[in-house]
Amino acid sequence: MLTTMTYRMPNFTLEQKLFLLRRIHAVVDTVQDFRKDTNTTVHRNAVWAELAQDFNVAFPSRPPSSIGSLKTLWKRLKVECRVALQKRQEEVIALVPNLISCLEEVDGDGSYSSVRGGSPGAGN
């Protein structure tokens, strides 16, 4: 028996993710404050409640999102950013040997005096 698979909508659209990032940017210190005292927790929960309310008002055609789902999205976005940053850093690090070999060809003697900024009379 063949059944047709329906397309599952993503939980959050790119527009929703960008909206959340813009809103969190203004309150990131509160959202990322993980102290366990009562005042901090109450304030952090109030900020998340306001974020969720603004989020749901901004996207009335989408199913409403809970505070928990927005917190999960925020955590996922942070992880994705860290992974992307690490990948970019690895790409840059992989380029460094190529840059050094190009400089060696320019220097002709294989020294790194031009890279280090040494002067000819400094005894390099």
C-alpha positions in Angstrom: 0.0 0.0 0.0 1.5 3.3 -1.1 0.9 6.4 0.9 1.9 9.8 -0.1 4.1 11.6 2.3 3.2 15.1 3.2 5.7 17.8 3.4 6.5 18.7 7.0 6.8 22.5 7.6 9.9 23.5 9.5 9.3 24.4 13.1 10.6 27.9 12.5 11.1 29.9 9.3 14.1 31.9 8.6 12.1 35.1 9.2 11.1 33.8 12.6 14.7 33.0 13.5 15.9 36.4 12.5 13.0 38.0 14.4 14.0 36.1 17.6 17.7 37.0 17.1 16.9 40.7 16.7 14.7 40.7 19.9 17.2 38.7 21.9 20.0 41.0 21.0 18.5 43.7 23.2 18.1 41.4 26.2 20.9 38.9 25.7 22.5 39.8 29.1 19.3 38.9 30.9 18.7 35.7 28.8 22.2 34.5 29.3 22.3 35.3 33.0 22.2 31.9 34.6 22.4 32.9 38.2 20.0 31.0 40.4 18.8 33.7 42.7 15.1 34.5 42.8 15.3 38.0 41.4 17.3 37.0 38.4 15.1 34.0 37.7 11.9 36.0 37.9 13.4 38.7 35.6 14.7 36.2 33.1 11.3 34.4 33.0 9.5 37.7 32.5 11.8 38.6 29.6 11.2 35.2 28.0 7.4 35.6 28.5 7.6 39.0 26.8 9.7 37.6 23.9 7.2 34.7 23.4 4.3 37.1 23.4 5.9 39.5 20.9 7.0 36.5 18.8 3.4 35.1 18.6 1.9 38.5 17.8 4.4 39.0 15.0 3.5 35.7 13.4 -0.3 35.2 13.7 -0.5 32.8 10.8 1.9 30.3 12.4 1.1 28.1 15.3 1.9 29.8 18.6 5.3 29.1 20.1 5.8 28.4 23.8 8.6 29.9 25.9 10.2 26.4 26.0 10.3 26.1 22.2 11.8 29.6 21.8 14.5 28.7 24.4 15.2 25.5 22.5 15.5 27.5 19.3 17.8 30.0 21.0 20.0 27.1 22.2 20.1 25.5 18.7 21.0 28.8 17.0 23.9 29.3 19.4 25.2 25.8 18.7 24.8 26.3 14.9 26.8 29.6 15.2 29.5 28.0 17.2 29.8 25.2 14.7 29.9 27.6 11.8 32.5 29.8 13.6 34.7 26.7 14.3 34.4 25.6 10.7 35.4 29.1 9.5 38.4 29.2 11.9 39.5 25.8 10.6 39.3 27.0 7.0 41.4 30.1 7.9 44.0 28.0 9.8 44.2 25.7 6.7 45.1 28.7 4.6 47.9 29.9 6.9 50.5 27.3 5.5 49.6 28.4 2.0 50.1 32.0 2.9 53.5 31.3 4.5 54.7 29.4 1.5 53.7 32.3 -0.7 55.7 34.6 1.5 58.7 32.3 1.3 58.6 32.5 -2.5 58.4 36.3 -2.3 61.3 36.5 0.2 63.4 34.1 -1.7 65.4 33.0 1.4 62.7 31.3 3.4 63.0 33.6 6.3 60.1 35.3 7.9 61.8 38.7 8.4 59.2 40.5 6.4 56.4 38.8 8.3 57.9 39.6 11.7 58.6 43.2 10.7 62.4 42.9 11.3 64.7 45.5 9.9 67.8 44.6 7.8 70.2 45.9 10.5 68.5 44.3 13.4 70.4 41.1 13.1 67.6 38.8 11.8 
